[in-house]
Amino acid sequence: MAELNVEEMLARFRERAVAVKKRPLPPVAGEERQAFIQQAQADFQDFAIIGDAVAEIEDGILVLRVDLRPPDQRT
């Protein structure tokens, strides 16, 4: 099994977050359009959160730390 490069992994999540923002809306209307928009927002949030994480491997376990505090409350 190849060794995990966590920085490359996090970079891929950041790239995915950007790609979601650039994703064009399909030619749908009404409820389908709203569902697509909601899914895109959830995808962006998930990818951005993981992309912003600080990653470490501790005793063989991938640990992602995400500071969810407002910027003015971070240490």
C-alpha positions as CSV (number, residue, x, y, z in Angstrom):
1,M,0.0,0.0,0.0
2,A,1.3,3.5,-0.9
3,E,2.1,5.9,1.9
4,L,-0.5,8.5,2.5
5,N,0.7,12.1,1.9
6,V,-1.8,14.1,4.0
7,E,-0.8,17.4,2.6
8,E,-1.6,16.2,-0.9
9,M,-4.9,14.8,0.4
10,L,-5.8,18.2,2.0
11,A,-4.8,20.0,-1.2
12,R,-7.2,17.7,-3.2
13,F,-10.1,18.6,-0.8
14,R,-9.3,22.3,-1.3
15,E,-9.3,21.8,-5.1
16,R,-12.7,20.0,-4.8
17,A,-14.1,22.9,-2.8
18,V,-13.1,25.4,-5.6
19,A,-14.5,23.0,-8.2
20,V,-17.9,22.9,-6.5
21,K,-18.0,26.7,-6.6
22,K,-17.3,26.7,-10.3
23,R,-19.8,23.9,-11.0
24,P,-22.4,25.1,-13.5
25,L,-26.1,24.7,-12.8
26,P,-27.7,22.0,-14.9
27,P,-30.8,23.0,-16.9
28,V,-33.3,22.1,-14.2
29,A,-35.9,24.2,-12.5
30,G,-38.0,24.2,-9.4
31,E,-37.4,21.6,-6.7
32,E,-34.6,19.9,-8.7
33,R,-32.8,23.1,-9.0
34,Q,-33.1,23.9,-5.3
35,A,-31.9,20.3,-4.4
36,F,-28.9,20.8,-6.7
37,I,-28.0,24.1,-5.1
38,Q,-28.4,22.7,-1.6
39,Q,-26.2,19.7,-2.5
40,A,-23.5,22.0,-3.9
41,Q,-23.5,24.1,-0.7
42,A,-23.1,20.9,1.4
43,D,-20.4,19.6,-0.8
44,F,-18.5,22.9,-0.7
45,Q,-18.8,23.1,3.1
46,D,-17.6,19.5,3.6
47,F,-14.6,19.8,1.2
48,A,-13.6,23.2,2.6
49,I,-13.7,22.0,6.2
50,I,-11.5,19.1,5.5
51,G,-9.3,21.2,3.2
52,D,-8.7,23.6,6.1
53,A,-7.9,20.8,8.6
54,V,-4.5,20.3,10.2
55,A,-3.6,16.7,9.6
56,E,-1.3,14.4,11.6
57,I,-0.8,10.7,11.7
58,E,-0.7,9.6,15.4
59,D,0.2,5.9,16.1
60,G,-1.1,5.0,12.6
61,I,-4.3,7.0,13.0
62,L,-5.1,9.9,10.7
63,V,-6.2,12.8,12.9
64,L,-7.8,15.9,11.4
65,R,-8.1,18.9,13.6
66,V,-10.6,21.6,12.5
67,D,-10.8,24.8,14.5
68,L,-14.5,25.9,14.2
69,R,-14.1,28.9,16.5
70,P,-14.5,32.4,14.9
71,P,-11.2,33.8,13.7
72,D,-10.9,36.3,16.5
73,Q,-11.2,33.5,19.1
74,R,-8.5,31.2,17.7
75,T,-5.1,30.9,19.4
